[in-house]
């Protein structure tokens, strides 16, 4: 199942908080349920996830995933890894660009180190949430290639939730379609015909900091 709306091409979200409020309007069927948990991908997904969790009355937790970037082309993802060891790799892209096994191994090592740093920075000594039997709503600020979210979804699936929902404010329709085989529901609030990049659909797309992530997670836990 996939649901989306199409916003006027000239209209952008003011910031990630507004995007989260818009996204939450399409998730009302999950409001007030004690089996629902919102997992947001840091860092940009946390402000979005905070608004979604607040609107639904659901707990907010962080779920870390990292892109594997092509050597020499940091804007280009050849795959992703996520908490729990799940990995997604674009084998066709790796072959076309001639990425060596050594380069791939180095990318995995580097991103695993950063993934572990972020888990410690955001969660500290708190245990990861038990997702067994839960309805998990995976949130990010948008989908470009979708590799990072796919790695996250596969990692969550290994923890035997009852249902996985991928929810983002903006993505290309064809990217949203790619998740039908790994999750139970896909909600893309806005699917522009000419997508290009996530940041184009925000007036304020400044990088979310580690401190902002920690602050929002703490606010969600104590509210």
C-alpha positions in Angstrom: 0.0 0.0 0.0 1.2 3.5 -0.8 -0.4 6.8 -0.2 0.8 10.2 -1.3 -0.4 13.7 -2.2 1.0 16.0 -4.8 1.9 19.5 -3.7 2.1 22.4 -6.1 5.6 22.4 -7.5 6.4 25.9 -6.3 5.4 25.1 -2.7 8.0 24.0 -0.2 8.0 23.1 3.5 9.1 25.9 5.7 11.4 23.5 7.7 11.5 19.9 9.0 9.1 20.7 11.8 6.4 21.9 9.4 7.1 18.8 7.2 6.5 16.6 10.2 3.2 18.2 11.0 2.0 17.8 7.4 3.2 14.1 7.4 1.4 13.4 10.7 -1.9 14.4 9.1 -1.7 11.2 6.9 -0.9 9.0 9.9 -3.9 9.7 12.0 -5.0 6.0 11.9 -2.0 5.2 14.1 -2.8 7.9 16.8 -3.5 6.9 20.4 -2.3 3.3 20.0 0.0 1.7 22.5 1.6 -0.6 20.0 3.0 2.2 17.8 6.5 3.5 18.0 8.1 6.2 15.8 11.7 5.5 14.7 13.4 8.5 13.2 16.6 8.4 11.1 19.2 10.9 12.3 19.9 13.5 11.9 17.3 15.2 9.6 14.6 12.7 10.3 14.5 13.6 14.0 12.7 16.9 13.8 10.2 15.3 11.4 9.8 12.3 13.7 9.3 14.5 16.8 6.3 16.2 15.3 4.9 12.9 14.1 5.3 11.2 17.5 3.8 14.2 19.3 0.8 14.2 17.0 0.2 10.5 17.4 0.9 10.3 21.1 3.6 7.7 20.4 7.1 7.3 21.7 10.0 8.6 19.6 13.3 6.7 19.3 16.3 7.0 17.0 17.3 4.4 14.5 20.7 5.0 12.9 21.4 4.2 9.2 24.3 5.4 7.1 24.9 5.8 3.4 27.9 4.0 1.8 29.3 6.7 -0.4 31.2 6.1 -3.7 34.9 7.0 -3.2 35.5 10.4 -4.7 31.8 11.1 -5.1 30.4 11.8 -1.7 27.0 12.8 -3.1 26.5 9.4 -4.6 25.4 6.5 -2.5 26.3 2.9 -3.5 24.4 1.4 -0.6 23.7 1.8 3.2 24.1 0.1 6.5 21.8 0.3 9.6 21.7 -0.5 13.3 21.7 -4.3 13.8 24.0 -5.0 10.8 21.6 -4.7 7.9 23.2 -3.6 4.6 21.9 -2.7 1.2 24.3 -2.5 -1.8 23.7 -1.4 -5.4 25.8 -4.0 -7.1 25.2 -2.6 -10.5 26.5 0.8 -9.5 29.5 -0.7 -7.8 30.4 -2.7 -11.0 29.8 0.3 -13.3 32.0 2.6 -11.3 34.7 0.0 -10.7 34.6 0.2 -6.9 37.0 -2.3 -5.5 36.4 -4.7 -2.7 39.0 -2.8 -0.6 37.2 0.5 -1.2 33.9 -1.1 -0.3 35.3 -2.6 2.9 36.8 0.8 3.8 33.4 2.5 3.3 31.7 0.0 5.5 34.3 0.3 8.2 34.1 4.1 8.2 30.3 4.3 8.2 30.1 1.5 10.9 32.3 3.6 13.1 30.1 6.7 12.6 27.0 4.6 13.1 28.3 3.4 16.4 29.3 6.9 17.4 25.9 8.2 16.7 24.1 5.4 18.6 26.2 6.2 21.6 25.8 10.0 21.3 22.0 9.8 20.9 21.1 6.8 23.1 23.9 6.6 25.6 23.4 3.7 28.0 19.7 3.3 27.2 18.8 0.0 25.6 17.4 -0.1 22.1 13.6 -0.4 22.1 12.0 -3.8 21.8 10.2 -3.8 18.4 8.8 -7.3 18.5 5.0 -7.2 17.8 5.1 -3.4 17.4 3.8 -1.2 14.6 7.0 0.7 13.6 6.8 4.0 11.8 10.1 4.7 10.1 10.6 8.5 9.5 13.1 10.6 7.6 13.0 14.1 6.1 12.7 12.6 2.5 13.9 9.9 0.2 16.5 10.4 -2.5 17.8 7.0 -3.6 16.0 5.3 -0.7 19.0 3.1 0.1 19.4 4.4 3.7 15.7 3.8 4.4 15.7 0.4 2.8 18.7 -0.7 5.0 16.8 0.6 8.1 13.6 -1.2 7.0 15.4 -4.5 6.6 17.1 -4.1 9.9 13.8 -3.4 11.6 12.2 -6.4 9.9 14.7 -8.7 11.5 13.3 -7.6 14.9 9.9 -9.1 14.1 7.6 -6.1 14.4 3.9 -6.6 13.6 3.9 -3.9 10.9 6.4 -1.5 9.3 5.4 1.9 7.9 7.8 4.1 6.0 6.7 7.7 6.2 8.4 10.7 4.7 7.4 14.3 3.8 8.7 14.2 0.3 10.1 11.7 -2.3 9.9 10.8 -6.0 6.9 8.5 -6.6 9.1 5.8 -8.1 11.3 5.8 -5.0 8.3 5.3 -2.8 7.2 2.4 -5.0 10.5 0.6 -4.3 9.5 -0.2 -0.7 6.4 -2.2 -1.5 8.4 -5.5 -1.1 9.9 -4.7 2.3 7.3 -2.8 4.3 3.6 -2.9 4.9 2.7 0.7 4.2 4.4 3.6 2.5 3.3 7.2 3.1 5.0 9.9 1.0 3.2 13.2 1.8 4.4 14.9 -1.3 5.5 13.3 -4.6 6.6 16.0 -7.0 6.8 15.1 -10.6 10.2 16.8 -10.9 11.9 15.8 -7.6 15.7 16.3 -8.1 16.7 16.4 -4.4 15.1 16.4 -0.9 16.6 19.8 0.0 14.8 21.5 -2.9 11.5 21.0 -1.1 12.5 22.9 2.1 13.0 26.6 2.6 15.2 25.8 5.6 17.3 22.7 5.1 20.2 23.4 7.4 21.9 20.4 8.8 20.4 19.1 12.1 23.1 19.0 14.8 23.8 16.2 17.3 22.8 18.6 20.1 19.4 19.2 18.4 18.9 15.5 18.0 19.6 14.9 21.7 17.4 17.8 22.7 14.4 16.5 20.7 14.8 13.0 21.9 14.9 14.1 25.5 11.9 16.4 25.0 10.0 13.5 23.5 10.8 11.2 26.5 9.8 13.7 29.1 6.7 15.2 27.5 
